[in-house]
Amino acid sequence: MNKLQLILYTRKGCCLCEGLEKRLKKIALKDLNPPLELSVIDIDSPAINDIERNRYDLRVPVLLIGHASEKNYLELPRVSPRLDELSLFEWLQRLISKSIF
């Protein structure tokens, strides 16, 4: 099955961003059905276009999911900072199971 891409827009020095990134890197995204591949993008990077920066700048951390080949992503609901790794894994599985990918 094709991997879906999970994109995390983040910012250096943001404790919510860093906490979510750390938890996402601890869980086995490859064990989700379908598996996810994480990409972390710094919203302050000069490589970010103005549309993305304007859309996500004040809202990081932001998670998107979709197929990289299709360049069509769905923005996920905000993740509670209280979710531990197991709860985050289960939350992601529920979301991707309900979505059509």
Contacts in CASP RR format, 6 or more apart in sequence:
PFRMAT RR
TARGET T0000
AUTHOR 0000-0000-0000
METHOD contacts of the structure
MODEL  1
MNKLQLILYTRKGCCLCEGLEKRLKKIALKDLNPPLELSVIDIDSPAIND
IERNRYDLRVPVLLIGHASEKNYLELPRVSPRLDELSLFEWLQRLISKSI
F
1 33 0 8 1.000
1 34 0 8 1.000
1 35 0 8 1.000
2 34 0 8 1.000
2 67 0 8 1.000
3 30 0 8 1.000
3 34 0 8 1.000
3 35 0 8 1.000
3 36 0 8 1.000
3 37 0 8 1.000
4 34 0 8 1.000
4 35 0 8 1.000
4 36 0 8 1.000
4 37 0 8 1.000
4 65 0 8 1.000
4 66 0 8 1.000
4 67 0 8 1.000
4 96 0 8 1.000
4 101 0 8 1.000
5 36 0 8 1.000
5 37 0 8 1.000
5 39 0 8 1.000
5 65 0 8 1.000
5 66 0 8 1.000
5 67 0 8 1.000
5 68 0 8 1.000
5 73 0 8 1.000
6 24 0 8 1.000
6 29 0 8 1.000
6 36 0 8 1.000
6 37 0 8 1.000
6 38 0 8 1.000
6 39 0 8 1.000
6 63 0 8 1.000
6 64 0 8 1.000
6 65 0 8 1.000
6 66 0 8 1.000
6 92 0 8 1.000
7 38 0 8 1.000
7 39 0 8 1.000
7 40 0 8 1.000
7 41 0 8 1.000
7 63 0 8 1.000
7 64 0 8 1.000
7 65 0 8 1.000
7 73 0 8 1.000
8 17 0 8 1.000
8 20 0 8 1.000
8 21 0 8 1.000
8 24 0 8 1.000
8 38 0 8 1.000
8 39 0 8 1.000
8 40 0 8 1.000
8 41 0 8 1.000
8 61 0 8 1.000
8 62 0 8 1.000
8 63 0 8 1.000
9 41 0 8 1.000
9 43 0 8 1.000
9 52 0 8 1.000
9 56 0 8 1.000
9 60 0 8 1.000
9 61 0 8 1.000
9 62 0 8 1.000
9 63 0 8 1.000
9 64 0 8 1.000
10 17 0 8 1.000
10 18 0 8 1.000
10 20 0 8 1.000
10 21 0 8 1.000
10 40 0 8 1.000
10 41 0 8 1.000
10 42 0 8 1.000
10 43 0 8 1.000
10 60 0 8 1.000
10 61 0 8 1.000
11 17 0 8 1.000
11 42 0 8 1.000
11 43 0 8 1.000
11 44 0 8 1.000
11 60 0 8 1.000
12 42 0 8 1.000
12 44 0 8 1.000
14 60 0 8 1.000
14 61 0 8 1.000
16 60 0 8 1.000
16 61 0 8 1.000
16 81 0 8 1.000
17 60 0 8 1.000
17 61 0 8 1.000
19 81 0 8 1.000
20 61 0 8 1.000
20 63 0 8 1.000
20 79 0 8 1.000
20 81 0 8 1.000
21 40 0 8 1.000
21 61 0 8 1.000
23 83 0 8 1.000
23 84 0 8 1.000
23 85 0 8 1.000
23 88 0 8 1.000
24 38 0 8 1.000
24 88 0 8 1.000
25 38 0 8 1.000
26 85 0 8 1.000
27 85 0 8 1.000
27 86 0 8 1.000
27 88 0 8 1.000
27 89 0 8 1.000
27 92 0 8 1.000
28 89 0 8 1.000
29 35 0 8 1.000
29 36 0 8 1.000
29 37 0 8 1.000
29 38 0 8 1.000
29 92 0 8 1.000
30 36 0 8 1.000
30 37 0 8 1.000
31 89 0 8 1.000
32 89 0 8 1.000
32 92 0 8 1.000
32 93 0 8 1.000
32 96 0 8 1.000
33 93 0 8 1.000
33 96 0 8 1.000
33 97 0 8 1.000
34 96 0 8 1.000
34 101 0 8 1.000
36 65 0 8 1.000
36 92 0 8 1.000
36 96 0 8 1.000
41 48 0 8 1.000
42 48 0 8 1.000
43 52 0 8 1.000
43 53 0 8 1.000
43 56 0 8 1.000
43 57 0 8 1.000
43 60 0 8 1.000
56 62 0 8 1.000
61 79 0 8 1.000
62 75 0 8 1.000
63 75 0 8 1.000
63 76 0 8 1.000
63 79 0 8 1.000
64 73 0 8 1.000
64 74 0 8 1.000
64 75 0 8 1.000
64 76 0 8 1.000
65 73 0 8 1.000
65 74 0 8 1.000
65 76 0 8 1.000
65 95 0 8 1.000
65 96 0 8 1.000
65 99 0 8 1.000
65 101 0 8 1.000
66 72 0 8 1.000
66 73 0 8 1.000
66 74 0 8 1.000
66 101 0 8 1.000
67 101 0 8 1.000
74 99 0 8 1.000
76 95 0 8 1.000
77 95 0 8 1.000
79 88 0 8 1.000
79 91 0 8 1.000
83 91 0 8 1.000
END
